[in-house]
Amino acid sequence: MAFPEILAPAGSFESLYAAIRCGADAVYIGGKNYSARQSAANFDIDEIKKAAELCHLHGAKLHLTVNTILLDEELRGFEEYIKAAANAGIDACIVQDIGAADIIRKVVPDMPLHASTQMTIHTPEGALWAKEHGFCRVVVARELSREEIRPITAAVPETEQFVHGALCMSVSGQCYLSALIGSRSANRGRCAQACRLPFSACGKNNVCSLSLKDLSLVEHMNEIMEDGVTSLKIEGRMKRPEYVAAAVTALKAARDGKTPDMESLQAVFSRSGFTDGYYTGKRQQLFGIREKEDVTAASAVLPKLQELYRKESHPVGLSVTARLYANEPFTLTGTDSDGNSATVYGSVPVPATKKPSDSEQLKKQISKLGDTIYYLSEIKAECDGISMLPASAINDLRRKLTSELDSLRIKNNTPANETFSYKYPPLFVKKAYNSKPKLRFRVRTDWQLNILNISDDEECIVPFEIAEKIAAKDNFILQPPRFIPDENAFIEKLTSLYKNGFTRLMCENPAHIRIGKKAGFRLCGGLDLHTANSITSMVYENDGLEDMLLSPELTIKQAEKIYLNVPKGIYAYGKLPVMLFRCCPIKNEIGCKNCTGHLIDRTKRKFPVLCGKDYAEMLNAVPVWTADKMNDISCFDFILIDFTNEKTSEEILGTANAYRGIGGNYKPSEFTRGLLYRGIEGIKNRE
């Protein structure tokens, strides 16, 4: 049975001490930039170095989160940041942006790369794609069941699984809600947690239909270990140190076959208790909010939890040999339980006028290790019986010994990373574009497809359900499911559609790329790949993608500058999917029979919810509209016109013809420009 590491979060030094002193095997932190929790205190480069030394002293590893998407103007700054972090002694990088991963892989070739849960890797093929792109570990999506995690664990060398902490309502990496509402992108570490605010299927006040309970799989430790998961990850870089201490302590107890203190764990932080609904596949009890009783319970346990990390836990055994003889320096040789050894020399003892130093005195003084990581496991004391040293001299040499061992432990546990410069391609080269971009429509129903009457010089993205009922055309592109619970069934269906004449596939996650390529499809890049910089776009281009739909979080000017040798496009119309669900909030609140088809926020805006077999999508309340801005978007090779829940032929044809430029003055009554002009918050220089 595998014995996995316990990976703890730390948003501050106090949380870092709590994690290490309670027995975490590894800690993950974020820097001042490029981290998915920008609201945490986080660490500058000097603090990262100090954090690495602390972890390495204790024999633990330090993982750095750089799990945000990057913009072109940030690439060179990111390169310098990664070099500095590598020189500071980090052990691995947790990455979302494949362009960022490419930079790390070439700048610090020996740096282990961990594929962030933000990459939405949830199948074996997706995990294998990550492995082929230099990742040694995959952080599996938090929304998976045990049965879905097991084949991923079998496919790649290392998997990391979230086992405790907050759950997002949206599938990780597939949320645009915060970005669209206030330009605070979850993919940039600036999520405003709008989902924790009131949302209701029927407009009730103070109903939080998008708020999930916290995850806890502490009591499933045996199953997780049986399945060979490499790392047990605790969410919570914005949580207080007592939370970190409680979670690490509970997991360590469960891993060691002891009974964890679930009462304290729930008291320190929960939302109406815990859930294991995703892991067990029983999703009925996923929803919950932070109640007054939860806050009150936390106050009661904080003092007890603080005691868990207030003092050093002395995890390292120390075997000491002492030699005290006349006419030679007092000598201590210490060997720790990891095999590190040091010898230090002190004063020459003097003839004893009263009682000579003996083994009992040496043991008494050398065992005073209270401010160190060591406990005295063994001592061998050799004394001549005629010489003596004062206790102060023995104490000084003991401190010198532990200091030498500390330095040795840090040195031996710190990776020696050689760094190189990244060779940038010719970025920001402006291409010549046609005066009018190609129109690429996406439909959800065959009714929408029939009304559109797609011409030969237009394209249309069609979901599997429609493709199975129509004849294939060269200008049709298959839209696969955004989330794949059964990869074998997906491959079988995709293969069948290929045999029926469909040759182009929209890729929304890494699994689509790998499976589509093997099946012989021509590949198109979708929104969910988060293509926001030129390095990312070129990695996907090298992967065989023939065109790329750029991230909807880019402005027009930013998107125009993305360097690509293949066609690129933007999201020009539609109610952008802002969340991807594996559990339906409407079903939970009022049941499927009473489905309203939307959620209402506290401002009374209605967000449509489209229900599918394996997942649901929440759309933005109003559509993106750019038909009156065609001059601005003519710099792109194609634009996406995305039909979702339009109900009338007027909406469909009016919209299509407005973008076709063939008459009519149709315009939706309410619309947004999305982020095409205002963009998302940039990275602030916080180093």
N, C-alpha and C positions, 0 to 999 in steps of 0.2 A: 504494500500500500504506500502511495506517495506521501511524503511529509512536506506539505507546501509551506512556502514562506508566508508570513503575515506582513502585509504591506499597509502602512498607516499613513494618513494625511497629516500635513503640518502647514498651517498658514502663518505660523509665528514660531519664535524660538521656544516659547513655553510649551507649545503643542509638540514641538520636536523633542524636547526633554521628556514630555509625558509618554510619547511613543517609544522612545529608546529605553527609558527606565522601566517601562512595563513589559518590555520583551519583544518589540517589533523587530523583524528580520530585515526590513527595508522601509524607507520612508520616501514619499513623493512630495515635492514642493514645487512652487511656481516662482518664477522670477518676477521682476516688476513689470515686464512686458511678455507678450507671446504666450500667456497662460490663460486657461479657461476659467479662472476664478480671479478676475482683476479686482474684485472688492475685498479680497483677503489682504492682509498686511504684506505678505510675500517677501522675497529676499533679493537684495542687490548682489552684485558679483562678490564683494568681500564677504557678505553674509552667507552666500552659497559656499564659499571656501570654508568658512567656519562650520557650517552645517555638515559639509562633507567630512571634515576632520572629526567632528563629534560622532557621526555615524560610523566612520571607519575605526575610530577608537573602540567602539563597542562591537565591532565586527559586523555591522549592518551596512546595507547599501543605500545610496541616495539616488533617487530617480528624479529627473527634472521634467516637468510638464512644459512642453512647447506645443500645446494641442489647440492652436487656433489657426485659422486661415490667414495667409499673408497677402499683402498687396505689393505690386511691383516696386513701389517706392520704398518698401521696407526690406527688400531682399538683401541688400548689402549690409544694412545694419544688423539684420538677423545673422548673417555669416559671422560678423565680428563678435556678436553676442555668444554664439555657439562656441567659437574658439575660446573666448574668455571662460565660459562655463566648463568646457573640457579641461582647461588648464587649472580650474578651481577644484577639479577632482570628482566630478559627477560620474556615476556608474552607468547610466542609461538615459535615453530621452524618450518621452511619451509624445507621439506625434499624430496630428490629424491631417495636415496638409501634405500631400504627396510631393509637392515642390519643396517644402521645408525638409522632408525626409531625404530628397535627392541632394540638397545642399549639405546636410549633415553627413550623409554617406560619403561624399567626396571631400569634404573639408576635414572630417575626423573619421577616417575609414574604420577604425576599430571600435567606434562608439556603438553599443547595442541600441537598436531601435525597437520600440514597442508601439504597435499600432493601436492608437487610442480608440476607445469605445465610440468617439465622435465619427469614426470612419464607417460606422454601421456594419461592421463585419459580423454576420450572423449565420454563415453557412461554411461548410468545409472548403468549397471552391473559393469563396472570398478570402478565407484564411490562407489558402495556398497561393492566391494572388499576392497577398501581403508578403509571404515568405519569398516569393520570386523577386520581390522588389526590395529585398534587404532587411525585412523585419524578422527579428528572432523570436518575438513574442506578440501574441494577439490578445488584446483586451476585448473579450466577447461582449456583444450587446447585452445590456441589462435586462432586456425584455424576453430573454430566452428561457425555455424550460430545461430541465435536466436532460430530457431526451434530445433536445436540440443542441445542447452544449457538448454532449459526449462525442459525437462524430467530429466536431471541430478539434476537441482535445486529442483525438486519435490521429488527426491529419497533420498537425504541426508540432514542433518540439516543445513549445511553451504556450500555455494559455493563462490569462489572468482574468479572474471572475470577481465582480462586485458581490460581496457577501453581506454588507451592512451599510446603511445610510440612506440618504434621500433618493427618491425616484422621480425623474421627470415624467410628466404626462406624455410628452412626445417621445417617440423613439429617438435615442441619442443621435445627435448630428442632423436631425431632420426638422428643426424648429426655426421658423422665421418670425414668430409672433412678436417677440421683443424688438426685433429689428424694424419691422414694419410699423409698429406702434410708436416707437421713440428713437429709432436709429441705434438702439443698443443691441448689438448682435450677440446672440448666444455663441456663434461661431468665432467670436472675437473675445470671449470671456467677459462680456458686459451684459449678460442677461439681467433684465429687470424683474424677473419672476412674475410676469403678468398673470401667469396661469394660477398662481396662488390667490388671486383676487376673485371676487364673485363672478361666476358664470353659471347660467341656469338654462335648462332646456325649455322651461316654460316661464321664464322671466321673474322667478322668485328672488327676493332680496336675500343676501347673506347665504346663498347656496354656492359652494365652491366645487363645481362639478369637474374641474380640471386638477384638483389637488389629490395626490396619492399619499398613502401612508408610507412610512419609511420601510425599506427592505431590511430583513434580518434572516440570515440563513445559518446562524450560529448553531441551531439545533439540527441542521442537516450536515454537520461536519463529516460524519462517516461516509455519506454518499459522495460528497465532493472529493474527499480523499480517495475513495475507491475509483473515481473516474479519472484521477491523475491530473487534476488542475494544479498548475505550478504555483500560482500566487493568489492569496486571499486578500482582496482589496476592500478597504474601508473607505467609503465616501466621507468627505467632511473637511476640506481645507478652510472652510469658513466657520467651523464649529470651535467651541472652546476646548481647552486642553483636557478638562475633566471628561468630556465626551470621548476624546481620543484614548485616554487612559482606560475608561470603562470598556470600550470596544476591543482594544488590544488585549486587555486582561481576559475578557470573556472568550475571545477567539483562541487565545493561548490555552486556556483551561480546556475548552472543547477539543482542541487539537491533541492535547495531552491525555485525553480520556477522562477528564475530570468534569465536575458539574459546574457550568458557567453561572455567574450571577446575573440572571436575566432581569431580575427585579431592578437592580441598580442601572442596568443598561437601558431599560425602558424608561426609567425615571429621569435619567440625565437628558434624554431627548427622544421624543417620539411624536407622531401625529395620530392620536387615537389608537396607539398600539403599533404593532408591526405587521407586515405582510410577507408571505412567501409565495404569493399567488402566481407570479410569473414562473418561478422555479418548479412549482408543482403542477402548473397548468390549470390551476383552479383560480380563476381571476375574479371571483365574485366579491372578495373582501379586500380589494385593492385601495379603495378610496378612503381618505381621512384628512382631517385638518388639525392644526395645533390648537388644542383646547386650553382653557384656563387651568384645568386640573393637571395638564401636562407640565405647564410652567411651574405650578406649585410643587409638584413632585420633584422637579429638578433642584429646587432650592434646598430640599431636605437631604439630598445625597451628595451635594458638592463637597462639603468638608471631608467626608469619608473618601471620596475619589481623589481629592488633592493629596491625601496621604500616600496614595499609590505611587506618586512620582516626586514627592517633595524631597526625598533623599535618594542618593545613588543606590542602586539595587545590588551592587557587587556581583555581577554575573560571571566574572572571570576568576578561575582558580589560579593561585600563585604558589609555586613551590620555590622555597628559598634555601640556599646553602650559605651559612655565615662562617667566617673564619676570623678568629681573634687571637693573635699570637704576638708575643713581644718582638720588637724590632722589625715589624712589617706592617704595612697599612691594613686597617680593618677592611675586610672584603665581603661584599654581598653579591651573590649570583642568583638571579631570579629567572624562572621559566614559567610562562603563563600556560593556561590550558590549551592554547592554540599553537604552542610550540615556539613562541618568540622568547628569546633568551638574551639577557644582558648582564654584564658584570661591572660593578662600580667599586671605587676605592676611596677609603676615608682616611681618618687620622691614624697615626701610629699609637697604639695603646700605651699607657704608662704603668709602671709597677703599682700594684694595689697596696695601699696603706692600711686599708681595712678589709672590706669584702671584695674579692675579685669578681669580674663579670663572669657570669655563667650562662648556661643554655636557657634557664628560666627567664633571666633578665632579657636576653636577646629575643626570645619568643614573645615576651610581653610587649616589648617596644615595637618589634617588627609587625606584630599583628594589628597595630593601630592603623588600619587602612580605611578609616571612615569616610574620607573625602575622595576616594578613588573608586575605580570600577572593580577592584580586586578584593578577594577574600583569601586569607592564608590557608591553603590546603595542606601544606606540608612544610616543615622546617628541619634542617639538619644544622646543628650548631657545634662548631669545633672551637674549644677554648683551652688555653694552656693552664688555667687555674691560678695564675700569678699576676695576670695583667687585668687592667680595667679601662673602660671608657664611660664617660657620663652618658646618661640617657639622651641628652640633647645631641650628642655626636652620633649616636645610633639612629635617632629620629631623622637627623639631617641626611644620613646615607640612605635610609629607607625611602625618604622623599625623592632623593636623586635616582634611586633604582626605579621607582614607579614612573618617574618622569621619563627616564630612558626607555622604559617599556612602552609608555604611551606613544612616544615618538616613533618607536619601531613598529608598533601596531598600525599607526596611521600610515606610515610609509608603505608597509607591506600590503595594506588593504586599499591603497589608492592606485587607480589605473594610471599608467603612463601613456597619455594620448599624444600622438604626433599629429600636428595640424598642417593643413595645406590650404592654398587659395583656390576658390571656386572659379572655374573658367566660364564666364557668362557668355551666352549666345548673344547675337546682335539684337538686343531688346529695343523696343520702342521705335521700330522701323515702320513708318506709315506706308500702308499698301494702297494701291489704287482700287477703288470699289465701283461697282455698277451704281447707277443713279438710283436704282430701286432694288431693295433686298427681296430675295425670294420669300414667298409666304409659305410658312410651315404651320398647318393647322393641327390641333390635337382635339380629338373627340372622345366622349365617354359613352355615347350610345349610337346605335345604328341609325336612329332617327336624325341625329345631328349630322351624321355622315351623308345621309340621303339629301337633306336640305342643302348642304354645302355645294354639291355637284363639283367636286374637285377637278380642276383642269390639269392638263398634262404638264404645265409649267409650274404647278403648285405641288406641295407635298402634304401628306396627312399621316399623323401618328395615330394608330388604332390599337386599342387593347386586345389582348388575346381573345376575349369573349366575342368581339366583333370579327376578328380575323378568321375565326373558325367558321364563320357563316358567309364570307365573301370571297371573291376571286382575288388573288394576289396581283398587285401592280408594282411596277418599278418605283413609282413615287409614293408607295406606302411604306411606312416604318412601323415595326412592331413595338408596342409599349408593354414591357413585361411588368409583372407585379413589383411594387417597390419593396416589398418584404416577402421573403420566401421561407415559409415554415417547412416545406417538404421539397428539398432540392432535387431529389430523384424524379418526383412527379413533374417538377418544373422543366427539367432537362428533357423528359419524355415528350412533353407538350411542345416545347420549343423545337425539338427535332422533327416532330410531325408537321409543324407549321413551315419549317424549312423545306420539307419534302413537297408541301403544297404550293411552293413557289415564292414564299416570302424570303427576302434576302438581306433586309436591313433591320437592325436591332437598336433600339434606344437603350443605352446603358446608364442605370441610375446608381449602381453600386459595384464594387470590385468583382463580385461573383458574376454579374452580367457580362463583364468584359471577358473574363476567363472562359466562361461557358459559351458565350457567343462566338468567340474566336475559334474554339475547338469545333463548334458546330458548323463553321464556314460562313457565318454572317458577316456582312459589312457593318461596322460599328459606328454608332453616333453617340456623342457624349451628352448626358442629361444634366438637369439642374442639381440633382442630389450629389453629384461628384464635386461640387463646390470649387469650380475652376475660377479662381480669383486672381491668379498671377501667371506670368509667362512661363515660369519654370514648370508649374503644375500642368499647364496646357501642353507643353512639349513632352512631358513624361507620358501623358495620355496619347499624344500624337505618335510617339514611339511605340506605344502599346497597340497601335493599329486603328485608333479612332479616326474616322474620315472627316468628321466635323465636330464642333463643340458648342454647346449651349452654355454661355458664361453664367457665372453666379448672379442671381438677382440682387445681390447686395452691392454690386458695383454701380457706380454712376456711368452715364454714357461716355464721359471722357475717359474714365478709368478702363472701361471695357474696350473702347476704341484702341487703346494703347497695348492691349494684350497681343503679344507676338505669336502668330500661328501661321504655319504653311498650309493649313487646311481651312475650310470655311468656318466662320464663327458667327454666332447669333446671340440675340438677347430675348428675354421674355417681354413681349410688347403688349399683350392683352391677356386678361384672365384674372379670375379670383385665385391668386397664388395660394397653393397649399401651404398653410402655416404650421400645421402639426400633423404628425403621422401617429395613429393610435393602434395599439394591439388590444386595448380594452375600450369599449364604447362608453363614453360618459353619459350619453342620452339613455342608453339601456340601463345603466346603473341608477340614474335618477328617477326615470318614469317608466322604464320598460319599453321593449320594442313595439308593442301594440299601440302605445301612445306616442310614438316617435313624432317629433315636431320637425325633424330634419335640420335643426340648427341649435346653436347655443347663443344666449343673449348675455352680453357683458353689462357692467354697471352703468355704462353710458347708453344702454338700450340698443346698441348695434347688434345685428344678427350675423353670426358666423355660420355659414352652411357646413353641415357635416355629411359627407358622402360615405355610405356604409358599403363595405365589400365583404367577401367571404372570409378573408384572413386578416383584414385590417380596415380601419376607417381613416378618413382624412378630414381635417377641419380646414376650411378655406377662409381667406380673408373676407371681411364683410363687404367690401366693394372691389370692383375689378381695377386692375392696371389699365390705363387707356393712353395710347400714344398715336392714334390715327391722325390727330391734328398736329403731330410733331414729326411727320415723315422726313422732313429735311434734316432734323437732328439725328435720326436713326438710319439715314441712308448709307452710313459708313459701314454697315454690317452686311455680311453675305446673305443672311436670312434672319427672319424674325418669327417668333412663336406666337401664334394666336390660339389661346388655350380655352376651349369651351368646356364648361364644367356643369353647372346646374341651370343653365339658361332654359327657360320654359316655353318660349314662343319662337315661331319661325322669324318674327320680326327681329328679335334679339340676335338670332343666328345670322340671318342674311344681312341685316342692317350692319352688324359688326364686320362681317366678312367683306361686304362691298365697300365699307368705309376704308378698310385697309387695301382693298383692291383698287380703290380710286375710281369706281365706276358709277358714281351718282349717289344721291341721297345725302341727307344731313343727319344721319342717325348718330346719337351720342347717348351713352347711359346717363340716367338722371344723377347718379352719384358715381364718382370714380376717384382714383388716386394715380399719381405718377410713380407710385412705388418708391424705390430708392434711386431711381435713374437720375435724379437731379440733386437730392439732398444727401444721399449716401449714408454710410454708417460712421460711427465714431472711429477716429483714427487712433493709432498708438501714440500715447503721450510719453515723452522722454522721462522715465521715472528711475532710470538707473543711477 
